[in-house]
Structures are given as structure tokens and as C-alpha cells.
Amino acid sequence: MTRRHPCPIVFRTRGPGFHFFGYYDKSPLDRAGRRLLTLHGRFPSNRMFSVDDIVEVGFWSLGDAEYHRIADTRAFNWQQGSQLQWLGPDFDSRIIFNDRDGDRFISRVVNVADGSEETLPFAVYTVHPAATSAICINYERLYFPRLGYSYQGIANEKWNRPLVEGDGLFRLDLASGAVELVVETEQMVGRNPVSSMEGACHYLEHAMFNPDGSRFAFLHRWLLPDGGIYGRLYTADEWGRDIRCLHDVGYISHFGWRGSGELTAWGRPKSTVSDLRRSRWISRYVIKPLLPLYHQIFTAQSSARRRLLRDTYLQFDDGGQSSGVLAPGVEFLDDGHCSWRPGDPRWMLTDTYQDKESNRHLLLYDAEKNEAIEIGRFYSLPETCDSGWRTDLHPRWGHSGRLVCIDSTHEDGERHQYVLDVSEIVEPESAT
């Protein structure tokens, strides 16, 4: 049973227009927790983004609730924003975000104090904590297999094939601008191949550096004949060496580093059912015809579906050995965007997709007590919940571990950012 302990909202962005940040794997708050990065737009946000849409990059001063515009960007999506973030190691003076410049995607580094700007020749995905490098994906390629997580404006048919030579994960040197392909998609297809890979569309995504920058995690995914996605979870060092497979069951979703040596991920334990999806023949001729009946019987929120598939949070060490289920006996109702409190392996922050009443739940998991705590519940308009322009909470920690930021539409249907104070739960001794 999940315990409820609502936490106070201490700041929210204001209109006119909308404000959002994007993904859950980085913080919009600076080191001191005084400024909140944002993407600001005034066009209708209840639709898919288009090639003509532009959003502002800016920040809010939490002390006086003043908005400060920095720049514009033409490279963003509703789920991951523009990879906007404060740059380390101080997370205070410079920001980085992606943009489109003519027929290429780039990244821009801006000093927020003096406005000076530097342009880098590749769009970033995950940035080293010391801001020395970034691991990047090819957004031109991602446009074809993963439109909702790509950018508009460049539709290069060169990349519109199941498997493209020269695609993969790239390392961008933030000082020199040098770009190097460090993990090739073709290379990953050759690792422990299975028949469902044959003729499938393959791509690499969701790269994430660990807290000390020694390694990053990523997913290798391919599209199955039954319409689903098969995924494997890997880690590698900064140069794409020492690649380790942590999970090869087929279904793996959002993940977060628990320190620099462990990973938590929403996924599926190994089973006979999961093994069937490794076969192209079974996926196409057995599973695909049965899917309409399956979806008719099992809704996404049904307890019977959860018992059948056993999806839950799994814990891995970076040596490739699973530690099993993260929270035995704790029933997490849905996949969520999980992250661990900075420097603290006790507290995990996560959320859910919408429930039957269209509410999204914001949760803290206490690993010491093996207990889930609901700290907020936020309504989403039902007609947007399963759309490409949905607004997931995508909860993110502030650097102090006392503040949490989310995106939500629960007040008036417009996207805004909200900051919650969770100190009374994670630091009760200092909150009294």
C-alpha cells in the first residue's frame, strides 16, 4: 500500500503561453536552486510540434518570480525538450541546448552572466558531469524510427533505412568540437544476434552518463514484426569501450543511475513469454495476431496484466549481474521516470502515467523502509494522455536533493513547471 504525504508546491511558472523542460535525467535548477531553466512558447501546445515552431530558452528567478529570456531554439520535442541543461562542474554559469542551423542540428553553449555564446557542430544528448564531452545521437536518423523524440526541419532520406552505416552514438569534445562515432549501431546488431533482428529497424537512444562520468548507459532497440519494440540495456565507458549488457529480456524502459556503479530500470524479468519475442517468426505469426485480443482483455492499468508480465523496477550492478527486483512487496502501478537523490542511495523519485481517472502520481521510494510514498497527484486532460503531445511529469531532483521539479497541465490544461519541497520527507530533522 502506498502512503500519501503531499508535498508543498513552492514555485510555478506563469503565462502568457506555456513553459516546460522535458526529460527527467537532468535538473532545470542551478546548483544553488535559485534559477529554473525553461522552454517558453506561445503557440498552441495541444498538438504535435512542427517545423515552424520556435520556443524561447530562458530561466525563472525563483526569488522574485521574474522570467529571463536567453535565446530561441528550433530543435525541441515535447518529451525531451531541447536537452537544455546547466553545464558542470559548477552548474551555475553556463547552459547548453540543441538548435537547428540550416540543414544541420547543433548545440549552443551560452554564458548566462555575460551572454557570450559558442556553437558546437553536433546536437548533444547526455553531457559529462565535468562538461568535457557529450554523448550524442544522430537526430537526423532518429526522425524516422522515433519521430516523437526527434526534431523537425531535416528529413534526410539517407537515414531512412532499417540499418544505416555510420549511425550510432557519437562523442563530442566540448572544448574542440571534435566528433567521433564511438558505438556503431551495426556493431550492436552483431552482439548476440537473434532472428527478430533480421530486417528490423535498429536505433540507439536514451544515453545517460553516471554521476562521476566514468560510464554511460544506453538502449539498443529494434522494431518487431508484431509492432512492438525489443530493447537491450548496455553500459560503456566514455569512448564506447568495455560494452556490457545488463538486460536482454526484450522489455526495458526508463532507467536511472544509483551512484556510479548501479542502475535501476523499469523492466521485465526473464520468462518464457519474453523469450518468444526473440523469434521473428513467432513475433509475426503468433504474437501479432493475438495482440488485439490481448489488448481487449488487459488494459494498461489492469492488475491482471501486471501479474502476467511482472513488470517492475529492477536493480543492476554495472558488472552485468542483476540484483533482482528493487522493491520486493512494493506494488508500483506503472512504468515511471526514475532517478535517485543526488549522493543518496536511499531515496528514488519516480512517477506514473495516467490512471483510470487521468491522474499521474508522483512518488518517492524509501529504500531503507522499502516503502513508496505518494507526494503528489496531477490531473491530465484525457484526450492528451496517449498522444504525442502528452505532458509527462518527468520528475527531476534539484542538486541539493531538497527540491523536485515537474512539468504538468493539471491547473488549466497548459504546460507549466512546478517546484515541490520534499525536505520534510527526505530530511525530516532539518525541516523541523
C-alpha positions in Angstrom: 0.0 0.0 0.0 1.4 3.4 -1.0 1.4 6.0 1.8 0.3 9.5 0.9 2.2 12.6 2.0 1.6 15.5 -0.3 4.5 18.0 -0.5 4.0 21.7 -1.0 4.5 23.4 -4.3 6.8 26.4 -3.7 7.0 27.7 -7.3 5.2 27.5 -10.6 5.8 29.2 -13.9 3.3 31.7 -15.3 1.9 32.7 -18.6 1.1 34.0 -21.1 2.0 30.9 -23.1 3.4 27.7 -21.8 6.6 26.6 -20.1 8.2 23.2 -19.9 11.6 21.5 -19.6 11.5 18.0 -21.0 13.1 14.8 -19.7 13.8 13.5 -16.2 17.6 12.8 -16.5 18.9 16.3 -15.8 17.9 19.2 -13.5 16.5 22.5 -14.6 17.7 24.0 -11.3 21.1 25.6 -10.9 23.4 24.4 -8.2 22.0 26.9 -5.6 18.4 26.2 -6.5 17.8 29.8 -7.4 17.2 29.7 -11.1 14.9 27.4 -13.1 15.7 26.7 -16.8 12.6 26.7 -19.1 11.4 26.4 -22.7 8.8 29.0 -23.3 6.3 29.2 -26.2 3.1 31.0 -27.2 1.7 28.8 -29.9 -0.9 26.1 -29.2 0.8 23.2 -27.3 -2.1 20.7 -27.6 -0.8 19.4 -30.9 2.4 17.8 -32.3 5.3 20.2 -32.7 6.0 21.4 -36.3 8.9 22.6 -38.4 7.8 26.2 -38.0 7.5 26.2 -34.2 10.1 28.1 -32.2 10.5 28.2 -28.4 12.5 30.5 -26.2 15.2 29.3 -23.9 15.2 31.1 -20.6 15.1 30.9 -16.8 13.0 31.9 -13.9 14.4 33.5 -10.8 12.6 31.7 -8.0 13.2 34.5 -5.5 11.4 37.3 -7.4 9.4 35.1 -9.9 11.0 37.0 -12.9 11.4 35.4 -16.3 14.6 36.0 -18.2 14.9 35.2 -22.0 18.2 33.9 -23.2 17.8 32.7 -26.8 15.5 30.8 -29.2 15.7 27.2 -30.5 14.1 25.3 -33.4 15.2 21.9 -32.1 12.9 20.5 -29.5 10.2 17.9 -28.8 7.5 17.6 -26.2 9.1 14.7 -24.4 12.8 15.7 -24.1 12.8 19.4 -24.8 16.0 20.6 -26.4 18.3 18.8 -24.0 18.6 22.1 -22.1 20.8 21.9 -19.0 23.2 23.7 -16.8 26.8 22.8 -17.5 29.1 21.3 -14.9 31.2 21.3 -12.9 29.6 24.4 -11.3 26.1 24.1 -12.8 25.8 27.8 -12.4 27.3 29.9 -15.1 26.8 28.2 -18.5 23.9 26.3 -20.2 23.8 24.1 -23.2 20.9 23.3 -25.5 20.2 22.0 -29.1 19.2 24.0 -32.0 18.8 23.8 -35.8 21.1 25.8 -38.0 20.0 25.5 -41.7 20.4 21.8 -42.7 22.1 20.6 -39.5 21.4 20.1 -35.8 23.9 21.8 -33.5 24.3 22.7 -29.8 24.8 26.1 -28.3 26.7 27.0 -25.1 25.7 30.3 -23.5 27.2 32.1 -20.5 24.1 33.4 -18.7 26.1 36.1 -17.0 27.6 37.9 -20.0 25.6 36.4 -22.9 28.6 35.1 -24.7 27.9 32.1 -26.9 29.7 29.2 -28.6 28.3 26.9 -31.3 29.2 23.2 -31.4 28.7 21.1 -34.6 26.5 18.4 -33.1 23.4 18.1 -31.0 24.0 16.7 -27.5 22.1 14.0 -25.7 23.9 13.4 -22.3 26.7 15.7 -21.1 29.6 14.6 -18.9 29.3 16.0 -15.4 32.6 17.9 -15.8 31.3 19.3 -19.1 34.3 18.0 -21.0 32.3 15.9 -23.5 28.9 14.7 -24.5 27.4 11.5 -25.9 25.2 12.3 -28.9 22.7 10.6 -31.1 22.0 11.3 -34.7 18.8 13.2 -34.7 18.5 13.1 -38.5 18.4 9.3 -38.1 16.0 9.3 -35.1 13.5 11.3 -37.2 12.5 8.1 -39.0 12.1 5.4 -36.2 11.3 7.7 -33.3 9.6 10.8 -34.6 8.2 12.0 -31.2 11.7 12.1 -29.7 13.4 13.7 -32.7 13.5 17.2 -34.1 11.6 18.7 -37.1 13.2 20.5 -40.0 15.5 18.0 -41.5 14.2 14.9 -43.3 17.2 13.3 -44.9 16.2 10.1 -46.7 19.8 8.9 -46.4 18.9 7.8 -42.9 15.5 6.2 -43.7 16.6 2.6 -43.8 16.4 -0.3 -41.3 20.2 -0.2 -40.6 22.4 2.7 -41.8 26.2 2.6 -41.9 27.8 5.3 -39.9 24.9 5.6 -37.4 25.2 5.1 -33.6 26.4 7.1 -30.6 28.9 9.9 -31.0 31.3 11.5 -28.6 31.5 15.3 -28.9 34.5 17.1 -27.4 33.0 20.3 -25.9 36.4 22.1 -26.0 37.5 21.3 -29.5 34.2 20.4 -31.2 35.7 17.2 -32.5 33.1 14.4 -33.1 33.8 10.7 -33.2 31.5 7.7 -33.7 32.1 5.6 -30.6 29.3 3.0 -30.6 28.1 1.8 -34.0 24.6 0.5 -34.5 25.8 -2.1 -36.8 28.3 -3.2 -34.1 25.4 -3.7 -31.6 23.4 -5.7 -34.1 26.3 -8.1 -34.2 26.3 -8.7 -30.5 24.4 -11.9 -29.6 22.1 -11.7 -32.7 18.6 -13.2 -32.6 16.2 -13.8 -35.5 13.9 -10.9 -34.6 16.7 -8.5 -35.6 16.6 -9.6 -39.3 15.4 -6.8 -41.5 14.3 -4.8 -38.4 14.8 -1.1 -37.9 17.5 -0.6 -35.4 18.5 2.5 -33.3 20.4 3.5 -30.2 18.9 6.0 -27.7 18.5 7.2 -24.1 22.2 7.6 -23.3 22.9 8.7 -19.8 26.2 9.4 -18.0 26.7 8.1 -14.5 27.4 10.7 -11.7 31.2 10.5 -11.9 31.3 10.4 -15.7 33.2 7.1 -15.9 30.5 5.3 -17.9 27.2 5.9 -19.7 24.1 3.7 -20.2 22.1 3.4 -23.4 19.4 1.3 -25.1 19.7 -0.7 -28.3 16.2 -1.1 -29.7 14.7 -2.6 -32.8 11.1 -2.7 -34.2 9.4 -6.2 -34.1 7.0 -7.6 -36.7 4.2 -7.6 -34.1 4.5 -3.8 -33.8 6.4 -3.8 -30.5 9.9 -2.8 -29.6 12.7 -5.1 -28.4 15.3 -3.4 -26.2 18.6 -4.2 -24.6 20.3 -2.2 -21.8 24.0 -1.6 -22.1 26.7 0.5 -20.4 30.1 1.6 -21.9 32.9 3.9 -21.0 33.1 7.4 -22.4 34.8 6.2 -25.6 32.4 3.3 -26.2 34.7 0.7 -24.9 34.1 -2.1 -22.4 30.5 -2.5 -23.5 28.4 -4.6 -21.0 24.9 -5.9 -21.5 22.8 -5.6 -18.3 19.4 -6.7 -19.5 18.4 -8.8 -22.6 14.8 -9.8 -21.9 13.2 -7.6 -24.5 11.2 -5.1 -22.5 13.3 -2.4 -20.8 12.1 1.2 -20.2 13.3 4.2 -18.2 16.3 3.9 -16.0 18.5 5.9 -13.6 21.9 5.6 -12.0 22.1 4.8 -8.3 25.5 6.2 -7.7 28.1 5.4 -10.4 28.0 1.6 -10.1 24.4 0.6 -10.1 21.4 1.1 -12.3 17.6 1.0 -11.6 15.3 0.4 -14.5 11.7 -0.4 -15.2 11.7 -3.7 -17.0 10.5 -7.3 -17.3 12.1 -10.2 -15.5 13.1 -13.1 -17.8 10.3 -15.5 -18.6 9.2 -18.0 -21.3 6.8 -15.3 -22.7 9.6 -12.8 -23.1 11.8 -15.3 -24.8 9.2 -15.8 -27.6 9.8 -12.2 -28.8 13.3 -13.0 -29.8 12.0 -15.1 -32.7 11.0 -13.1 -35.8 8.7 -16.0 -36.9 6.8 -16.2 -33.6 6.6 -12.4 -33.3 5.0 -12.1 -36.7 2.8 -15.2 -37.0 1.9 -16.0 -33.4 2.1 -12.8 -31.2 0.9 -10.3 -33.7 -2.5 -12.0 -34.5 -3.1 -12.4 -30.7 -2.4 -8.7 -29.8 -5.9 -7.3 -30.5 -7.4 -9.9 -28.1 -4.7 -9.3 -25.5 -5.4 -5.5 -25.5 -9.1 -6.2 -25.3 -8.6 -8.3 -22.2 -5.8 -6.4 -20.5 -5.8 -2.6 -20.1 -2.5 -0.9 -19.4 -3.5 -0.3 -15.7 -5.0 -3.7 -15.0 -3.7 -5.7 -12.1 -4.1 -8.9 -14.2 -1.7 -7.5 -16.8 0.9 -6.7 -14.1 0.7 -10.2 -12.6 1.1 -11.7 -16.1 4.1 -9.7 -17.2 5.6 -8.9 -13.8 7.0 -5.6 -14.9 8.6 -3.7 -12.1 11.7 -1.8 -11.0 14.8 -3.9 -11.4 18.3 -3.3 -9.9 21.5 -4.0 -11.7 25.2 -3.6 -10.9 27.4 -2.4 -13.7 29.2 -5.7 -13.9 26.2 -7.1 -15.8 24.7 -9.1 -12.9 21.1 -8.3 -12.0 20.4 -7.8 -8.3 16.7 -8.7 -8.9 13.6 -6.7 -8.1 14.4 -3.4 -6.4 11.5 -3.3 -4.0 10.0 -6.7 -3.2 6.4 -6.4 -2.0 6.0 -2.8 -3.1 3.5 -2.6 -6.0 4.4 0.2 -8.4 1.3 0.6 -10.6 3.1 1.7 -13.8 6.3 2.4 -15.6 7.9 5.7 -14.4 10.8 8.1 -14.9 13.1 7.1 -12.1 16.1 8.9 -10.6 18.0 8.7 -7.3 18.5 11.6 -5.0 22.0 13.1 -5.6 24.5 11.3 -3.5 21.9 9.4 -1.6 21.0 5.8 -2.4 18.1 5.8 -0.1 15.6 7.9 -2.0 14.3 7.3 -5.5 12.0 9.7 -7.3 9.6 8.5 -9.9 6.1 9.0 -11.4 3.4 7.1 -13.3 1.5 7.6 -16.5 -2.3 8.4 -16.1 -4.5 6.2 -14.1 -8.2 5.5 -14.8 -9.1 9.0 -13.6 -6.4 10.5 -15.8 -4.2 11.3 -12.7 -0.5 11.0 -12.8 1.1 10.0 -9.5 4.4 11.5 -8.1 6.3 9.1 -5.9 9.2 8.8 -3.6 10.6 5.3 -2.8 12.3 4.8 0.6 14.8 2.0 0.1 15.6 1.9 3.8 12.0 1.2 4.7 11.0 -0.4 1.4 8.1 1.9 1.2 6.5 4.0 -1.6 5.2 7.5 -0.7 2.9 9.4 -3.0 3.9 13.1 -2.7 1.5 14.5 -5.4 -1.3 13.6 -7.8 -1.8 15.6 -11.0 -4.7 15.6 -13.5 -4.1 15.3 -17.3 -6.8 16.0 -19.9 -7.9 12.5 -21.1 -7.7 13.4 -24.8 -4.0 14.2 -24.4 -2.8 11.3 -22.3 -1.9 8.9 -25.0 -1.0 11.5 -27.6 2.4 12.6 -28.9 1.9 15.9 -27.2 1.1 14.4 -23.7 2.7 16.1 -20.7 4.5 13.5 -18.5 5.6 14.7 -15.1 9.2 13.8 -15.8 10.3 14.5 -12.2 13.8 15.8 -11.6 15.8 16.4 -8.5 17.4 19.7 -7.6 21.1 19.5 -6.8 20.5 19.8 -3.1 18.1 16.9 -3.1 15.5 19.1 -1.3 13.6 20.3 -4.3 11.8 18.4 -7.1 10.6 19.9 -10.4 7.9 18.5 -12.7 6.0 19.5 -15.9 2.2 19.4 -15.6 -1.0 20.6 -17.1 -3.2 20.0 -14.1 -4.4 23.5 -13.4 -5.7 24.9 -16.6 -4.6 22.4 -19.3 -1.5 24.5 -20.2 2.1 23.2 -19.7 3.9 24.7 -16.7 6.7 23.8 -14.4 6.2 23.2 -10.7 8.8 23.0 -7.9 8.0 21.0 -4.8 9.8 21.0 -1.5 10.4 17.4 -0.4 12.7 18.2 2.5 10.2 17.3 5.2 10.4 13.7 3.9 14.0 13.2 2.9 15.5 15.4 5.6 12.9 15.5 8.4 15.5 16.5 11.0 16.3 19.8 9.1 12.7 20.5 8.2 11.6 20.8 11.9 
